Amino acid sequence: MTKISVIVPTYNEVGNMYPLIERIDKSIKEFDHEIIVVDDNSPDGTAQVVKELSEKYPVKLVVRNNGKGLATAVVEGFKHATGDVYAVIDADLQHPPEKLVPLIWEVCNGTDVAIGSRYAEGAGFGKFKLHRMIMSKGANTIAKVLLPRLANVNDIQSGFFAIKKDVIKGVELKPTGYKILLEILAMGDYKVVKEVPYQFSQRKYGDSKLGASTVFSYLKHVVMLTFREKESKRLMKFMLTGVAGIIVSVGMLWFLTEMMGIFYLTSGLVSKEAGTLLSFVANEFWVFNDRIKFTWKESAKRCVQFNINRILSMFIVIAVMVILTEFAGIHYIISNLIGIVIAFPINYVMSNKWVWVGDMRKGLKVGAQKV
C-alpha cells in the first residue's frame, strides 16, 4: 500500500495545530500515512502542542534551532519522510486539508506533481487583497519568463502540493525563502503535472509571514535558479549570438553610411537585417538546436518568425536612434547600440517562447483537474 508523508512547516502556529492535525488525519485516514511537522523553534509553544498531538496521531516532530525559512523546513521534512508520496501543506489553514485527498489520488494515478492551484478553473483566492493578487501574478510572470520550463504551470508559488518521491530523488534542493514548489518545478525530475483547484481561505490564527524580505527572497531564488538550470546557459549563448549580430550590424551601418553615402536610417534598416540573419543562423544551429529537428521547411518558417520578432525590435531601435540622434545630438552609432540593448529582452522572450519553443517541454504534460 502506498504510504503518504505529509510535511507541515511551522513557526508560531500554536493556534492552528489542533484543528490542522485532526483534519489532516481524518482526511487521509484511508491511506497509510505520517505527518511530519518541522518547527523552527517557535517561541509560542508550537512544538509542545505537536508533542501532545503525537500521542494521538501519527505525527513526527522535527525541531530546528537554526531554521532558515519555510522552504528549507520542507526540505528537512523530506529527509525524515518514509512515504512513497510527499505532500506539503502550510500550517495556517489557508489550504483546506480535505483537498489533500485529490492531490494524493492524482499522484497515485500517474501524476508526478499535483499542485493545489488558486488559478485553475473552479479555484479562487477567497478574500485575498488586491495588492496580494497583483504581487502573486507578477511573481508568477517573472518566474515563467526566466524559467521557461515553468511556462505552462499556473500556480508556481503554491505551498500546497503532492509529489512522487522520485521527483526529487538525487536532486540537490537549495531553496531560498518560502517557495519550495518553485525549486522542485525548476530542478525536479518529472513529466506529468496536474493542477487541482481549491479555494484559498483566510488565516484565522497567527500572523502572515509575507513582507518585503519575502519578496526579495523570492526574486533572489528565481535569479539563482536561472543560473542553476540549463536555460541560463542558453541565455548566455543567445547574448553571444546577439553580440555577433551587433558587430555585423554596426560594421555594415558604418560602411553603408560613411563609405556608400546612404542615409543612416536606411543603412540602419539594411544593417539590422544582416545582423538578424546572422543571429538566426547561430540560434538555429547552436543556441536552440536541442529543441528542433532540422528541415529546410521548418527552418524557413522559423526564419520568418524570427524576422517578425525582430521587426518590433527594429522599430524600437530606429525610434531610439531618431530620438537620441535627431533630438539629443548623440552619434548614430551610439544611439543604435542603446536601442539594441533596450530591445534585447523582447528578442529573447519571443525567441524562447515562440520561434524555438520546439521541444522545450517535450514529454511534459500539464493539465488541470476540473471541479
QUIWO-V506828 format. One record per residue. N is the residue number from 1. PHI is phi in radians with two decimals (999 if undefined). PSI is psi in whole degrees, -180 to 180 (NA if undefined). D_CENTER is the distance of its C-alpha to the mean C-alpha in whole Angstrom. Layout:
n:N phi:PHI psi:PSI d_center:D_CENTER
n:N phi:PHI psi:PSI d_center:D_CENTER
This chain:
n:1 phi:999 psi:138 d_center:33
n:2 phi:-1.14 psi:131 d_center:29
n:3 phi:-1.77 psi:139 d_center:29
n:4 phi:-1.92 psi:130 d_center:26
n:5 phi:-1.93 psi:116 d_center:25
n:6 phi:-1.75 psi:120 d_center:23
n:7 phi:-1.71 psi:126 d_center:22
n:8 phi:-2.19 psi:105 d_center:22
n:9 phi:-1.41 psi:138 d_center:21
n:10 phi:-2.39 psi:150 d_center:24
n:11 phi:-2.74 psi:115 d_center:25
n:12 phi:0.95 psi:56 d_center:28
n:13 phi:-2.13 psi:29 d_center:28
n:14 phi:-0.99 psi:-36 d_center:32
n:15 phi:-1.25 psi:-16 d_center:32
n:16 phi:-1.75 psi:-15 d_center:29
n:17 phi:-1.18 psi:-42 d_center:30
n:18 phi:-1.05 psi:-55 d_center:33
n:19 phi:-1.15 psi:-34 d_center:32
n:20 phi:-1.14 psi:-53 d_center:29
n:21 phi:-1.11 psi:-41 d_center:30
n:22 phi:-1.07 psi:-45 d_center:33
n:23 phi:-1.23 psi:-38 d_center:30
n:24 phi:-1.08 psi:-50 d_center:28
n:25 phi:-1.06 psi:-43 d_center:31
n:26 phi:-1.15 psi:-39 d_center:33
n:27 phi:-1.18 psi:-39 d_center:30
n:28 phi:-1.97 psi:28 d_center:29
n:29 phi:-1.10 psi:-23 d_center:33
n:30 phi:-1.28 psi:-14 d_center:33
n:31 phi:-1.79 psi:150 d_center:31
n:32 phi:-1.21 psi:123 d_center:32
n:33 phi:-2.60 psi:163 d_center:30
n:34 phi:-2.43 psi:150 d_center:29
n:35 phi:-2.05 psi:118 d_center:27
n:36 phi:-1.87 psi:113 d_center:26
n:37 phi:-1.73 psi:120 d_center:26
n:38 phi:-1.88 psi:107 d_center:25
n:39 phi:-1.85 psi:133 d_center:26
n:40 phi:-1.54 psi:53 d_center:26
n:41 phi:0.95 psi:51 d_center:30
n:42 phi:-1.04 psi:130 d_center:30
n:43 phi:-1.31 psi:-9 d_center:33
n:44 phi:-1.56 psi:2 d_center:34
n:45 phi:1.59 psi:17 d_center:35
n:46 phi:-0.98 psi:-46 d_center:32
n:47 phi:-1.06 psi:-39 d_center:32
n:48 phi:-1.13 psi:-41 d_center:36
n:49 phi:-1.12 psi:-40 d_center:35
n:50 phi:-1.12 psi:-39 d_center:33
n:51 phi:-1.03 psi:-42 d_center:36
n:52 phi:-1.13 psi:-41 d_center:38
n:53 phi:-1.18 psi:-29 d_center:36
n:54 phi:-1.17 psi:-15 d_center:36
n:55 phi:-1.34 psi:-19 d_center:39
n:56 phi:-1.96 psi:-31 d_center:39
n:57 phi:-2.08 psi:160 d_center:35
n:58 phi:-1.33 psi:71 d_center:34
n:59 phi:-1.94 psi:134 d_center:32
n:60 phi:-1.89 psi:135 d_center:31
n:61 phi:-1.91 psi:128 d_center:30
n:62 phi:-2.12 psi:120 d_center:29
n:63 phi:-1.88 psi:126 d_center:29
n:64 phi:-1.85 psi:129 d_center:28
n:65 phi:-1.51 psi:-20 d_center:30
n:66 phi:-2.21 psi:55 d_center:27
n:67 phi:-1.14 psi:148 d_center:24
n:68 phi:-2.21 psi:40 d_center:21
n:69 phi:1.90 psi:166 d_center:19
n:70 phi:-1.06 psi:-45 d_center:17
n:71 phi:-1.09 psi:-44 d_center:15
n:72 phi:-1.22 psi:-27 d_center:17
n:73 phi:-1.13 psi:-40 d_center:20
n:74 phi:-1.13 psi:-43 d_center:18
n:75 phi:-1.04 psi:-40 d_center:18
n:76 phi:-1.09 psi:-39 d_center:22
n:77 phi:-1.09 psi:-39 d_center:22
n:78 phi:-1.01 psi:-37 d_center:21
n:79 phi:-1.14 psi:-29 d_center:24
n:80 phi:-1.67 psi:-5 d_center:26
n:81 phi:-1.34 psi:143 d_center:25
n:82 phi:-2.06 psi:6 d_center:28
n:83 phi:-1.46 psi:174 d_center:26
n:84 phi:-1.61 psi:-24 d_center:25
n:85 phi:-2.17 psi:132 d_center:22
n:86 phi:-1.84 psi:127 d_center:20
n:87 phi:-2.04 psi:145 d_center:19
n:88 phi:-2.19 psi:134 d_center:18
n:89 phi:-2.52 psi:138 d_center:19
n:90 phi:-1.25 psi:161 d_center:20
n:91 phi:-1.60 psi:1 d_center:23
n:92 phi:-1.54 psi:3 d_center:24
n:93 phi:1.13 psi:17 d_center:24
n:94 phi:-1.40 psi:-18 d_center:22
n:95 phi:-1.80 psi:121 d_center:21
n:96 phi:-1.21 psi:118 d_center:24
n:97 phi:-0.98 psi:-28 d_center:25
n:98 phi:-1.08 psi:-23 d_center:27
n:99 phi:-1.40 psi:-3 d_center:23
n:100 phi:-1.09 psi:-33 d_center:23
n:101 phi:-1.04 psi:-54 d_center:25
n:102 phi:-1.10 psi:-32 d_center:23
n:103 phi:-1.12 psi:-46 d_center:20
n:104 phi:-1.15 psi:-42 d_center:23
n:105 phi:-1.10 psi:-37 d_center:25
n:106 phi:-1.03 psi:-46 d_center:22
n:107 phi:-1.19 psi:-38 d_center:21
n:108 phi:-1.19 psi:-16 d_center:25
n:109 phi:-2.01 psi:32 d_center:25
n:110 phi:1.91 psi:-13 d_center:23
n:111 phi:-1.37 psi:139 d_center:19
n:112 phi:-1.48 psi:-42 d_center:17
n:113 phi:-2.30 psi:118 d_center:14
n:114 phi:-1.94 psi:122 d_center:15
n:115 phi:-1.92 psi:127 d_center:13
n:116 phi:-1.25 psi:111 d_center:16
n:117 phi:-1.95 psi:135 d_center:14
n:118 phi:-1.56 psi:-5 d_center:16
n:119 phi:-1.90 psi:-15 d_center:15
n:120 phi:-1.19 psi:160 d_center:16
n:121 phi:-1.02 psi:129 d_center:20
n:122 phi:1.62 psi:-4 d_center:22
n:123 phi:-1.63 psi:179 d_center:20
n:124 phi:-2.99 psi:162 d_center:20
n:125 phi:-1.69 psi:4 d_center:20
n:126 phi:1.08 psi:-129 d_center:23
n:127 phi:-1.74 psi:36 d_center:25
n:128 phi:-1.02 psi:132 d_center:21
n:129 phi:-1.21 psi:151 d_center:22
n:130 phi:-0.99 psi:-45 d_center:22
n:131 phi:-1.14 psi:-31 d_center:20
n:132 phi:-1.20 psi:-39 d_center:18
n:133 phi:-1.15 psi:-41 d_center:17
n:134 phi:-1.10 psi:-43 d_center:16
n:135 phi:-1.09 psi:-41 d_center:14
n:136 phi:-1.11 psi:-46 d_center:12
n:137 phi:-1.08 psi:-44 d_center:12
n:138 phi:-1.10 psi:-42 d_center:11
n:139 phi:-1.13 psi:-40 d_center:9
n:140 phi:-1.06 psi:-45 d_center:7
n:141 phi:-1.09 psi:-44 d_center:8
n:142 phi:-1.03 psi:-46 d_center:7
n:143 phi:-1.13 psi:-40 d_center:4
n:144 phi:-1.17 psi:-37 d_center:5
n:145 phi:-1.22 psi:-45 d_center:8
n:146 phi:-1.45 psi:-21 d_center:7
n:147 phi:-2.23 psi:82 d_center:5
n:148 phi:-0.96 psi:-25 d_center:8
n:149 phi:-1.08 psi:-23 d_center:8
n:150 phi:-1.64 psi:5 d_center:5
n:151 phi:-1.00 psi:-33 d_center:7
n:152 phi:-1.68 psi:0 d_center:10
n:153 phi:-1.60 psi:130 d_center:8
n:154 phi:-1.46 psi:-48 d_center:9
n:155 phi:-1.86 psi:74 d_center:9
n:156 phi:-1.13 psi:-30 d_center:6
n:157 phi:-1.60 psi:4 d_center:8
n:158 phi:-1.01 psi:139 d_center:11
n:159 phi:-1.80 psi:17 d_center:13
n:160 phi:-2.31 psi:104 d_center:15
n:161 phi:-2.83 psi:170 d_center:15
n:162 phi:-2.40 psi:145 d_center:17
n:163 phi:-2.43 psi:155 d_center:17
n:164 phi:-1.23 psi:143 d_center:19
n:165 phi:-1.09 psi:-26 d_center:20
n:166 phi:-1.21 psi:-18 d_center:20
n:167 phi:-1.04 psi:-35 d_center:16
n:168 phi:-1.97 psi:9 d_center:16
n:169 phi:-1.13 psi:124 d_center:20
n:170 phi:1.33 psi:3 d_center:21
n:171 phi:-1.67 psi:130 d_center:17
n:172 phi:-1.47 psi:110 d_center:17
n:173 phi:-1.63 psi:124 d_center:15
n:174 phi:-2.30 psi:62 d_center:15
n:175 phi:-1.30 psi:159 d_center:13
n:176 phi:-2.19 psi:131 d_center:13
n:177 phi:1.50 psi:-131 d_center:14
n:178 phi:-2.01 psi:-10 d_center:13
n:179 phi:-1.83 psi:79 d_center:10
n:180 phi:-1.20 psi:-32 d_center:11
n:181 phi:-1.09 psi:-38 d_center:9
n:182 phi:-0.97 psi:-46 d_center:5
n:183 phi:-1.08 psi:-45 d_center:8
n:184 phi:-1.15 psi:-43 d_center:10
n:185 phi:-1.16 psi:-33 d_center:7
n:186 phi:-1.37 psi:-36 d_center:7
n:187 phi:-1.98 psi:-13 d_center:10
n:188 phi:-1.31 psi:168 d_center:12
n:189 phi:-1.85 psi:100 d_center:15
n:190 phi:-2.66 psi:162 d_center:15
n:191 phi:-2.24 psi:-36 d_center:16
n:192 phi:-1.97 psi:123 d_center:16
n:193 phi:-2.13 psi:133 d_center:14
n:194 phi:-2.20 psi:144 d_center:15
n:195 phi:-1.94 psi:123 d_center:15
n:196 phi:-1.84 psi:121 d_center:18
n:197 phi:-1.22 psi:145 d_center:19
n:198 phi:-2.66 psi:162 d_center:20
n:199 phi:-1.68 psi:117 d_center:22
n:200 phi:-1.22 psi:132 d_center:20
n:201 phi:-1.85 psi:165 d_center:23
n:202 phi:-1.40 psi:144 d_center:25
n:203 phi:-1.20 psi:135 d_center:25
n:204 phi:-1.75 psi:-37 d_center:29
n:205 phi:-2.20 psi:149 d_center:30
n:206 phi:1.41 psi:180 d_center:28
n:207 phi:-2.00 psi:149 d_center:26
n:208 phi:-1.17 psi:146 d_center:23
n:209 phi:-1.64 psi:0 d_center:21
n:210 phi:-1.27 psi:130 d_center:19
n:211 phi:-2.81 psi:-175 d_center:20
n:212 phi:-1.05 psi:-38 d_center:19
n:213 phi:-1.13 psi:-33 d_center:19
n:214 phi:-1.14 psi:-44 d_center:16
n:215 phi:-1.09 psi:-45 d_center:14
n:216 phi:-1.09 psi:-43 d_center:15
n:217 phi:-1.09 psi:-39 d_center:14
n:218 phi:-1.10 psi:-48 d_center:10
n:219 phi:-1.09 psi:-42 d_center:11
n:220 phi:-1.07 psi:-42 d_center:12
n:221 phi:-1.09 psi:-46 d_center:10
n:222 phi:-1.06 psi:-46 d_center:7
n:223 phi:-1.08 psi:-44 d_center:10
n:224 phi:-1.08 psi:-38 d_center:11
n:225 phi:-1.17 psi:-33 d_center:9
n:226 phi:-1.11 psi:-29 d_center:9
n:227 phi:-1.49 psi:-24 d_center:13
n:228 phi:-1.50 psi:-30 d_center:13
n:229 phi:-1.50 psi:154 d_center:11
n:230 phi:-1.13 psi:-18 d_center:14
n:231 phi:-1.13 psi:-25 d_center:12
n:232 phi:-1.13 psi:-37 d_center:13
n:233 phi:-1.15 psi:-37 d_center:17
n:234 phi:-1.13 psi:-40 d_center:16
n:235 phi:-1.07 psi:-42 d_center:16
n:236 phi:-1.12 psi:-41 d_center:19
n:237 phi:-1.08 psi:-43 d_center:21
n:238 phi:-1.05 psi:-41 d_center:20
n:239 phi:-1.11 psi:-40 d_center:21
n:240 phi:-1.15 psi:-41 d_center:24
n:241 phi:-1.14 psi:-34 d_center:25
n:242 phi:-1.13 psi:-40 d_center:25
n:243 phi:-1.10 psi:-42 d_center:27
n:244 phi:-1.09 psi:-42 d_center:30
n:245 phi:-1.11 psi:-38 d_center:30
n:246 phi:-1.12 psi:-43 d_center:30
n:247 phi:-1.04 psi:-46 d_center:33
n:248 phi:-1.13 psi:-45 d_center:35
n:249 phi:-1.10 psi:-46 d_center:34
n:250 phi:-1.20 psi:-40 d_center:36
n:251 phi:-1.08 psi:-43 d_center:39
n:252 phi:-1.22 psi:-36 d_center:40
n:253 phi:-1.03 psi:-47 d_center:39
n:254 phi:-1.11 psi:-45 d_center:42
n:255 phi:-1.09 psi:-48 d_center:44
n:256 phi:-1.16 psi:-36 d_center:44
n:257 phi:-1.39 psi:-50 d_center:45
n:258 phi:-1.44 psi:-40 d_center:47
n:259 phi:-1.61 psi:-34 d_center:49
n:260 phi:-1.74 psi:-11 d_center:49
n:261 phi:1.28 psi:22 d_center:49
n:262 phi:-1.45 psi:142 d_center:47
n:263 phi:-0.97 psi:135 d_center:45
n:264 phi:-1.07 psi:-30 d_center:42
n:265 phi:-1.25 psi:-37 d_center:40
n:266 phi:-1.17 psi:-47 d_center:41
n:267 phi:-1.15 psi:-27 d_center:41
n:268 phi:-1.13 psi:-41 d_center:37
n:269 phi:-1.15 psi:-45 d_center:36
n:270 phi:-1.11 psi:-47 d_center:38
n:271 phi:-1.16 psi:-34 d_center:36
n:272 phi:-1.11 psi:-41 d_center:33
n:273 phi:-1.17 psi:-36 d_center:33
n:274 phi:-1.10 psi:-44 d_center:35
n:275 phi:-1.13 psi:-36 d_center:32
n:276 phi:-1.11 psi:-44 d_center:29
n:277 phi:-1.13 psi:-40 d_center:31
n:278 phi:-1.12 psi:-44 d_center:31
n:279 phi:-1.09 psi:-39 d_center:27
n:280 phi:-1.05 psi:-48 d_center:27
n:281 phi:-1.04 psi:-44 d_center:29
n:282 phi:-1.14 psi:-40 d_center:27
n:283 phi:-1.19 psi:-40 d_center:24
n:284 phi:-1.11 psi:-43 d_center:25
n:285 phi:-1.85 psi:-1 d_center:27
n:286 phi:-2.33 psi:-54 d_center:25
n:287 phi:-1.30 psi:-49 d_center:21
n:288 phi:-1.97 psi:18 d_center:20
n:289 phi:-1.11 psi:-22 d_center:23
n:290 phi:-1.33 psi:-12 d_center:21
n:291 phi:-1.70 psi:-12 d_center:20
n:292 phi:-2.16 psi:157 d_center:23
n:293 phi:-1.94 psi:115 d_center:27
n:294 phi:-1.24 psi:129 d_center:29
n:295 phi:-2.47 psi:152 d_center:32
n:296 phi:-1.07 psi:-39 d_center:34
n:297 phi:-1.13 psi:-48 d_center:33
n:298 phi:-1.18 psi:-37 d_center:29
n:299 phi:-1.13 psi:-41 d_center:29
n:300 phi:-1.12 psi:-40 d_center:31
n:301 phi:-1.07 psi:-46 d_center:29
n:302 phi:-1.15 psi:-34 d_center:26
n:303 phi:-1.10 psi:-41 d_center:28
n:304 phi:-1.13 psi:-45 d_center:29
n:305 phi:-1.06 psi:-41 d_center:26
n:306 phi:-1.11 psi:-39 d_center:25
n:307 phi:-1.19 psi:-38 d_center:28
n:308 phi:-1.09 psi:-42 d_center:27
n:309 phi:-1.00 psi:-43 d_center:24
n:310 phi:-1.34 psi:-16 d_center:26
n:311 phi:-1.04 psi:-44 d_center:28
n:312 phi:-1.07 psi:-44 d_center:26
n:313 phi:-1.17 psi:-32 d_center:26
n:314 phi:-1.06 psi:-45 d_center:30
n:315 phi:-1.08 psi:-40 d_center:30
n:316 phi:-1.10 psi:-47 d_center:28
n:317 phi:-1.10 psi:-47 d_center:30
n:318 phi:-1.12 psi:-41 d_center:33
n:319 phi:-1.09 psi:-42 d_center:33
n:320 phi:-1.13 psi:-40 d_center:32
n:321 phi:-1.08 psi:-44 d_center:35
n:322 phi:-1.09 psi:-48 d_center:37
n:323 phi:-1.11 psi:-47 d_center:36
n:324 phi:-1.35 psi:-35 d_center:37
n:325 phi:-1.47 psi:-48 d_center:40
n:326 phi:-1.31 psi:-37 d_center:42
n:327 phi:-1.84 psi:-27 d_center:41
n:328 phi:-1.88 psi:-7 d_center:40
n:329 phi:1.28 psi:18 d_center:42
n:330 phi:-1.42 psi:141 d_center:40
n:331 phi:-0.99 psi:142 d_center:40
n:332 phi:-1.09 psi:-30 d_center:39
n:333 phi:-1.13 psi:-45 d_center:37
n:334 phi:-1.13 psi:-45 d_center:36
n:335 phi:-1.13 psi:-31 d_center:34
n:336 phi:-1.15 psi:-44 d_center:33
n:337 phi:-1.12 psi:-40 d_center:31
n:338 phi:-1.09 psi:-43 d_center:30
n:339 phi:-1.09 psi:-39 d_center:29
n:340 phi:-1.11 psi:-43 d_center:27
n:341 phi:-1.08 psi:-42 d_center:25
n:342 phi:-1.13 psi:-36 d_center:24
n:343 phi:-1.43 psi:-14 d_center:23
n:344 phi:-0.98 psi:-49 d_center:21
n:345 phi:-1.01 psi:-38 d_center:17
n:346 phi:-1.13 psi:-43 d_center:18
n:347 phi:-1.02 psi:-45 d_center:20
n:348 phi:-1.18 psi:-46 d_center:17
n:349 phi:-1.07 psi:-45 d_center:14
n:350 phi:-1.18 psi:-39 d_center:17
n:351 phi:-1.13 psi:-42 d_center:18
n:352 phi:-1.25 psi:-36 d_center:15
n:353 phi:-1.94 psi:1 d_center:14
n:354 phi:-2.34 psi:-55 d_center:18
n:355 phi:-1.24 psi:-53 d_center:20
n:356 phi:-1.94 psi:37 d_center:19
n:357 phi:-1.11 psi:-36 d_center:17
n:358 phi:0.54 psi:-118 d_center:19
n:359 phi:-1.79 psi:28 d_center:18
n:360 phi:-1.05 psi:-26 d_center:14
n:361 phi:-2.15 psi:37 d_center:14
n:362 phi:-0.98 psi:127 d_center:17
n:363 phi:1.43 psi:-8 d_center:18
n:364 phi:-1.59 psi:122 d_center:15
n:365 phi:-1.94 psi:124 d_center:16
n:366 phi:-2.12 psi:124 d_center:14
n:367 phi:-2.46 psi:176 d_center:16
n:368 phi:-2.26 psi:137 d_center:17
n:369 phi:-1.50 psi:131 d_center:20
n:370 phi:-1.56 psi:155 d_center:23
n:371 phi:-1.19 psi:NA d_center:25
